Amino acid sequence: MNYYREEKQVEMVETGHGHSSCVLLNQEQGCTNGCCAGISYYNETEYTPAAVHPDQEGFLVLSGKGWAKVGKQEFFVQKDMAFLAPRGVSHQMKTCTEEEPLVLFWFHAQG
């Protein structure tokens, strides 16, 4: 079992609304209990459709600037900032400018 994987080794999935994502860590790398991690790119200045998960999701901004909406709270995000979407709470992201995507590392973990 390899406990690592590079972004270039996985398929980028276009999910629509200017959002694409790839899963870097999952069961194949030893994740258990729903744990997984990856990278997402946000290329549009309009919010993505709201996502809600049965577990918590953490984020770290790798590059770009944008906005996040977690529940009713909306806030500016930029490089090196981390934030959390609690279990069952809707969340959305968007970039500030279509010339520079908002790039996030994300992970899911049981709450």
C-alpha positions, -999 to 999 in steps of 0.1 A, spaced: 0 0 0 13 35 -9 5 60 18 10 89 -6 -2 102 -40 6 132 -62 -20 154 -78 -6 144 -113 -14 108 -105 -52 113 -101 -80 124 -124 -93 160 -120 -132 159 -120 -151 188 -133 -182 191 -110 -197 222 -128 -201 258 -119 -164 265 -123 -154 239 -97 -130 210 -103 -116 186 -77 -94 156 -72 -91 131 -44 -56 126 -32 -61 104 -2 -88 77 4 -90 41 13 -63 32 -12 -38 52 9 -51 38 42 -78 63 52 -105 49 74 -139 60 87 -147 82 58 -115 102 59 -104 116 26 -85 146 13 -79 164 -20 -76 197 -39 -104 218 -54 -102 247 -79 -128 274 -80 -127 294 -113 -160 314 -111 -169 346 -93 -204 332 -85 -209 308 -56 -209 270 -63 -241 252 -54 -243 246 -16 -228 213 -4 -237 195 28 -219 164 41 -226 139 69 -191 146 83 -170 177 89 -148 192 61 -118 213 67 -101 236 42 -67 253 37 -63 279 10 -33 270 -11 -35 300 -35 -58 327 -48 -84 348 -30 -121 344 -27 -151 340 -5 -166 312 15 -201 309 29 -205 284 58 -240 283 70 -251 319 72 -216 332 77 -198 347 47 -161 356 49 -131 365 27 -104 337 23 -68 339 11 -36 319 10 -26 302 43 -61 306 58 -79 275 72 -117 271 79 -142 244 87 -176 234 75 -192 214 104 -212 182 98 -246 190 82 -238 227 75 -240 240 39 -209 256 24 -200 273 -8 -169 290 -23 -160 313 -51 -129 331 -65 -125 369 -65 -114 369 -101 -117 344 -130 -80 352 -139 -68 335 -107 -86 304 -93 -92 299 -56 -73 267 -48 -81 247 -16 -68 216 1 -97 199 18 -102 169 41 -132 150 54 -132 135 89 -159 121 112 -171 146 137 
